[in-house]
Amino acid sequence: MQKNETITVDERLEITAKAFNLLDAGDREGYSRLTRSIPMPPYLAKVAKEKIGADFLIDGGWNLSEAEAEFGPDWLAG
């Protein structure tokens, strides 16, 4: 999935189920990778930026496509 794609609720649930299957199988890295591929809601991304810092979001590989769509492509810099 591209980072700039939006996904449906059903797709989010499907990815979440797959991620939990990986976690149940002991694959924490796969779980983390899949959960970070789900677009972070803009309100949560904004709070994370304010409380934890932009580097956490950038370095963590979070899918910020919805936040970028709402706040603009340079929202992490400001």
Phi and psi in radians as a Rosetta constraint file:
Dihedral C 1 N 2 CA 2 C 2 CIRCULARHARMONIC -1.280 0.35
Dihedral N 2 CA 2 C 2 N 3 CIRCULARHARMONIC 2.603 0.35
Dihedral C 2 N 3 CA 3 C 3 CIRCULARHARMONIC -1.200 0.35
Dihedral N 3 CA 3 C 3 N 4 CIRCULARHARMONIC -0.286 0.35
Dihedral C 3 N 4 CA 4 C 4 CIRCULARHARMONIC -1.729 0.35
Dihedral N 4 CA 4 C 4 N 5 CIRCULARHARMONIC 0.145 0.35
Dihedral C 4 N 5 CA 5 C 5 CIRCULARHARMONIC -1.590 0.35
Dihedral N 5 CA 5 C 5 N 6 CIRCULARHARMONIC 2.538 0.35
Dihedral C 5 N 6 CA 6 C 6 CIRCULARHARMONIC -1.689 0.35
Dihedral N 6 CA 6 C 6 N 7 CIRCULARHARMONIC 2.716 0.35
Dihedral C 6 N 7 CA 7 C 7 CIRCULARHARMONIC -2.276 0.35
Dihedral N 7 CA 7 C 7 N 8 CIRCULARHARMONIC 2.759 0.35
Dihedral C 7 N 8 CA 8 C 8 CIRCULARHARMONIC -1.417 0.35
Dihedral N 8 CA 8 C 8 N 9 CIRCULARHARMONIC 2.929 0.35
Dihedral C 8 N 9 CA 9 C 9 CIRCULARHARMONIC -1.070 0.35
Dihedral N 9 CA 9 C 9 N 10 CIRCULARHARMONIC -0.738 0.35
Dihedral C 9 N 10 CA 10 C 10 CIRCULARHARMONIC -1.063 0.35
Dihedral N 10 CA 10 C 10 N 11 CIRCULARHARMONIC -0.686 0.35
Dihedral C 10 N 11 CA 11 C 11 CIRCULARHARMONIC -1.155 0.35
Dihedral N 11 CA 11 C 11 N 12 CIRCULARHARMONIC -0.694 0.35
Dihedral C 11 N 12 CA 12 C 12 CIRCULARHARMONIC -1.050 0.35
Dihedral N 12 CA 12 C 12 N 13 CIRCULARHARMONIC -0.796 0.35
Dihedral C 12 N 13 CA 13 C 13 CIRCULARHARMONIC -1.130 0.35
Dihedral N 13 CA 13 C 13 N 14 CIRCULARHARMONIC -0.672 0.35
Dihedral C 13 N 14 CA 14 C 14 CIRCULARHARMONIC -1.118 0.35
Dihedral N 14 CA 14 C 14 N 15 CIRCULARHARMONIC -0.785 0.35
Dihedral C 14 N 15 CA 15 C 15 CIRCULARHARMONIC -1.125 0.35
Dihedral N 15 CA 15 C 15 N 16 CIRCULARHARMONIC -0.717 0.35
Dihedral C 15 N 16 CA 16 C 16 CIRCULARHARMONIC -1.088 0.35
Dihedral N 16 CA 16 C 16 N 17 CIRCULARHARMONIC -0.748 0.35
Dihedral C 16 N 17 CA 17 C 17 CIRCULARHARMONIC -1.090 0.35
Dihedral N 17 CA 17 C 17 N 18 CIRCULARHARMONIC -0.755 0.35
Dihedral C 17 N 18 CA 18 C 18 CIRCULARHARMONIC -1.102 0.35
Dihedral N 18 CA 18 C 18 N 19 CIRCULARHARMONIC -0.695 0.35
Dihedral C 18 N 19 CA 19 C 19 CIRCULARHARMONIC -1.105 0.35
Dihedral N 19 CA 19 C 19 N 20 CIRCULARHARMONIC -0.763 0.35
Dihedral C 19 N 20 CA 20 C 20 CIRCULARHARMONIC -1.175 0.35
Dihedral N 20 CA 20 C 20 N 21 CIRCULARHARMONIC -0.560 0.35
Dihedral C 20 N 21 CA 21 C 21 CIRCULARHARMONIC -1.098 0.35
Dihedral N 21 CA 21 C 21 N 22 CIRCULARHARMONIC -0.713 0.35
Dihedral C 21 N 22 CA 22 C 22 CIRCULARHARMONIC -1.123 0.35
Dihedral N 22 CA 22 C 22 N 23 CIRCULARHARMONIC -0.741 0.35
Dihedral C 22 N 23 CA 23 C 23 CIRCULARHARMONIC -1.103 0.35
Dihedral N 23 CA 23 C 23 N 24 CIRCULARHARMONIC -0.759 0.35
Dihedral C 23 N 24 CA 24 C 24 CIRCULARHARMONIC -1.072 0.35
Dihedral N 24 CA 24 C 24 N 25 CIRCULARHARMONIC -0.522 0.35
Dihedral C 24 N 25 CA 25 C 25 CIRCULARHARMONIC -1.492 0.35
Dihedral N 25 CA 25 C 25 N 26 CIRCULARHARMONIC 0.018 0.35
Dihedral C 25 N 26 CA 26 C 26 CIRCULARHARMONIC 1.578 0.35
Dihedral N 26 CA 26 C 26 N 27 CIRCULARHARMONIC 0.135 0.35
Dihedral C 26 N 27 CA 27 C 27 CIRCULARHARMONIC -1.672 0.35
Dihedral N 27 CA 27 C 27 N 28 CIRCULARHARMONIC 1.412 0.35
Dihedral C 27 N 28 CA 28 C 28 CIRCULARHARMONIC -1.172 0.35
Dihedral N 28 CA 28 C 28 N 29 CIRCULARHARMONIC -0.603 0.35
Dihedral C 28 N 29 CA 29 C 29 CIRCULARHARMONIC -1.150 0.35
Dihedral N 29 CA 29 C 29 N 30 CIRCULARHARMONIC -0.772 0.35
Dihedral C 29 N 30 CA 30 C 30 CIRCULARHARMONIC -1.103 0.35
Dihedral N 30 CA 30 C 30 N 31 CIRCULARHARMONIC -0.705 0.35
Dihedral C 30 N 31 CA 31 C 31 CIRCULARHARMONIC -1.035 0.35
Dihedral N 31 CA 31 C 31 N 32 CIRCULARHARMONIC -0.847 0.35
Dihedral C 31 N 32 CA 32 C 32 CIRCULARHARMONIC -1.094 0.35
Dihedral N 32 CA 32 C 32 N 33 CIRCULARHARMONIC -0.770 0.35
Dihedral C 32 N 33 CA 33 C 33 CIRCULARHARMONIC -1.034 0.35
Dihedral N 33 CA 33 C 33 N 34 CIRCULARHARMONIC -0.810 0.35
Dihedral C 33 N 34 CA 34 C 34 CIRCULARHARMONIC -1.190 0.35
Dihedral N 34 CA 34 C 34 N 35 CIRCULARHARMONIC -0.750 0.35
Dihedral C 34 N 35 CA 35 C 35 CIRCULARHARMONIC -1.145 0.35
Dihedral N 35 CA 35 C 35 N 36 CIRCULARHARMONIC -0.578 0.35
Dihedral C 35 N 36 CA 36 C 36 CIRCULARHARMONIC -1.298 0.35
Dihedral N 36 CA 36 C 36 N 37 CIRCULARHARMONIC -0.249 0.35
Dihedral C 36 N 37 CA 37 C 37 CIRCULARHARMONIC -1.397 0.35
Dihedral N 37 CA 37 C 37 N 38 CIRCULARHARMONIC -0.280 0.35
Dihedral C 37 N 38 CA 38 C 38 CIRCULARHARMONIC -1.355 0.35
Dihedral N 38 CA 38 C 38 N 39 CIRCULARHARMONIC 2.260 0.35
Dihedral C 38 N 39 CA 39 C 39 CIRCULARHARMONIC -0.996 0.35
Dihedral N 39 CA 39 C 39 N 40 CIRCULARHARMONIC 2.234 0.35
Dihedral C 39 N 40 CA 40 C 40 CIRCULARHARMONIC -1.276 0.35
Dihedral N 40 CA 40 C 40 N 41 CIRCULARHARMONIC 2.304 0.35
Dihedral C 40 N 41 CA 41 C 41 CIRCULARHARMONIC -1.027 0.35
Dihedral N 41 CA 41 C 41 N 42 CIRCULARHARMONIC 2.462 0.35
Dihedral C 41 N 42 CA 42 C 42 CIRCULARHARMONIC -0.942 0.35
Dihedral N 42 CA 42 C 42 N 43 CIRCULARHARMONIC -0.731 0.35
Dihedral C 42 N 43 CA 43 C 43 CIRCULARHARMONIC -1.095 0.35
Dihedral N 43 CA 43 C 43 N 44 CIRCULARHARMONIC -0.656 0.35
Dihedral C 43 N 44 CA 44 C 44 CIRCULARHARMONIC -1.251 0.35
Dihedral N 44 CA 44 C 44 N 45 CIRCULARHARMONIC -0.697 0.35
Dihedral C 44 N 45 CA 45 C 45 CIRCULARHARMONIC -1.097 0.35
Dihedral N 45 CA 45 C 45 N 46 CIRCULARHARMONIC -0.683 0.35
Dihedral C 45 N 46 CA 46 C 46 CIRCULARHARMONIC -1.131 0.35
Dihedral N 46 CA 46 C 46 N 47 CIRCULARHARMONIC -0.776 0.35
Dihedral C 46 N 47 CA 47 C 47 CIRCULARHARMONIC -1.140 0.35
Dihedral N 47 CA 47 C 47 N 48 CIRCULARHARMONIC -0.746 0.35
Dihedral C 47 N 48 CA 48 C 48 CIRCULARHARMONIC -1.055 0.35
Dihedral N 48 CA 48 C 48 N 49 CIRCULARHARMONIC -0.727 0.35
Dihedral C 48 N 49 CA 49 C 49 CIRCULARHARMONIC -1.078 0.35
Dihedral N 49 CA 49 C 49 N 50 CIRCULARHARMONIC -0.788 0.35
Dihedral C 49 N 50 CA 50 C 50 CIRCULARHARMONIC -1.214 0.35
Dihedral N 50 CA 50 C 50 N 51 CIRCULARHARMONIC -0.685 0.35
Dihedral C 50 N 51 CA 51 C 51 CIRCULARHARMONIC -1.608 0.35
Dihedral N 51 CA 51 C 51 N 52 CIRCULARHARMONIC -0.597 0.35
Dihedral C 51 N 52 CA 52 C 52 CIRCULARHARMONIC -1.917 0.35
Dihedral N 52 CA 52 C 52 N 53 CIRCULARHARMONIC -0.603 0.35
Dihedral C 52 N 53 CA 53 C 53 CIRCULARHARMONIC 2.027 0.35
Dihedral N 53 CA 53 C 53 N 54 CIRCULARHARMONIC 2.659 0.35
Dihedral C 53 N 54 CA 54 C 54 CIRCULARHARMONIC -1.104 0.35
Dihedral N 54 CA 54 C 54 N 55 CIRCULARHARMONIC -0.588 0.35
Dihedral C 54 N 55 CA 55 C 55 CIRCULARHARMONIC -1.065 0.35
Dihedral N 55 CA 55 C 55 N 56 CIRCULARHARMONIC -0.638 0.35
Dihedral C 55 N 56 CA 56 C 56 CIRCULARHARMONIC -1.012 0.35
Dihedral N 56 CA 56 C 56 N 57 CIRCULARHARMONIC -0.757 0.35
Dihedral C 56 N 57 CA 57 C 57 CIRCULARHARMONIC -1.256 0.35
Dihedral N 57 CA 57 C 57 N 58 CIRCULARHARMONIC -0.756 0.35
Dihedral C 57 N 58 CA 58 C 58 CIRCULARHARMONIC -1.204 0.35
Dihedral N 58 CA 58 C 58 N 59 CIRCULARHARMONIC -0.906 0.35
Dihedral C 58 N 59 CA 59 C 59 CIRCULARHARMONIC -1.223 0.35
Dihedral N 59 CA 59 C 59 N 60 CIRCULARHARMONIC -0.439 0.35
Dihedral C 59 N 60 CA 60 C 60 CIRCULARHARMONIC -1.376 0.35
Dihedral N 60 CA 60 C 60 N 61 CIRCULARHARMONIC -0.184 0.35
Dihedral C 60 N 61 CA 61 C 61 CIRCULARHARMONIC 1.277 0.35
Dihedral N 61 CA 61 C 61 N 62 CIRCULARHARMONIC 0.430 0.35
Dihedral C 61 N 62 CA 62 C 62 CIRCULARHARMONIC -1.190 0.35
Dihedral N 62 CA 62 C 62 N 63 CIRCULARHARMONIC 2.554 0.35
Dihedral C 62 N 63 CA 63 C 63 CIRCULARHARMONIC -1.418 0.35
Dihedral N 63 CA 63 C 63 N 64 CIRCULARHARMONIC 1.906 0.35
Dihedral C 63 N 64 CA 64 C 64 CIRCULARHARMONIC -1.914 0.35
Dihedral N 64 CA 64 C 64 N 65 CIRCULARHARMONIC 0.407 0.35
Dihedral C 64 N 65 CA 65 C 65 CIRCULARHARMONIC -1.053 0.35
Dihedral N 65 CA 65 C 65 N 66 CIRCULARHARMONIC -0.684 0.35
Dihedral C 65 N 66 CA 66 C 66 CIRCULARHARMONIC -1.255 0.35
Dihedral N 66 CA 66 C 66 N 67 CIRCULARHARMONIC -0.639 0.35
Dihedral C 66 N 67 CA 67 C 67 CIRCULARHARMONIC -1.161 0.35
Dihedral N 67 CA 67 C 67 N 68 CIRCULARHARMONIC -0.716 0.35
Dihedral C 67 N 68 CA 68 C 68 CIRCULARHARMONIC -1.119 0.35
Dihedral N 68 CA 68 C 68 N 69 CIRCULARHARMONIC -0.665 0.35
Dihedral C 68 N 69 CA 69 C 69 CIRCULARHARMONIC -1.157 0.35
Dihedral N 69 CA 69 C 69 N 70 CIRCULARHARMONIC -0.636 0.35
Dihedral C 69 N 70 CA 70 C 70 CIRCULARHARMONIC -1.445 0.35
Dihedral N 70 CA 70 C 70 N 71 CIRCULARHARMONIC -0.707 0.35
Dihedral C 70 N 71 CA 71 C 71 CIRCULARHARMONIC -1.797 0.35
Dihedral N 71 CA 71 C 71 N 72 CIRCULARHARMONIC -0.171 0.35
Dihedral C 71 N 72 CA 72 C 72 CIRCULARHARMONIC 1.754 0.35
Dihedral N 72 CA 72 C 72 N 73 CIRCULARHARMONIC 2.778 0.35
Dihedral C 72 N 73 CA 73 C 73 CIRCULARHARMONIC -1.160 0.35
Dihedral N 73 CA 73 C 73 N 74 CIRCULARHARMONIC -0.367 0.35
Dihedral C 73 N 74 CA 74 C 74 CIRCULARHARMONIC -1.833 0.35
Dihedral N 74 CA 74 C 74 N 75 CIRCULARHARMONIC 0.314 0.35
Dihedral C 74 N 75 CA 75 C 75 CIRCULARHARMONIC -1.106 0.35
Dihedral N 75 CA 75 C 75 N 76 CIRCULARHARMONIC -0.492 0.35
Dihedral C 75 N 76 CA 76 C 76 CIRCULARHARMONIC -1.286 0.35
Dihedral N 76 CA 76 C 76 N 77 CIRCULARHARMONIC -0.436 0.35
Dihedral C 76 N 77 CA 77 C 77 CIRCULARHARMONIC -1.353 0.35
Dihedral N 77 CA 77 C 77 N 78 CIRCULARHARMONIC -0.415 0.35
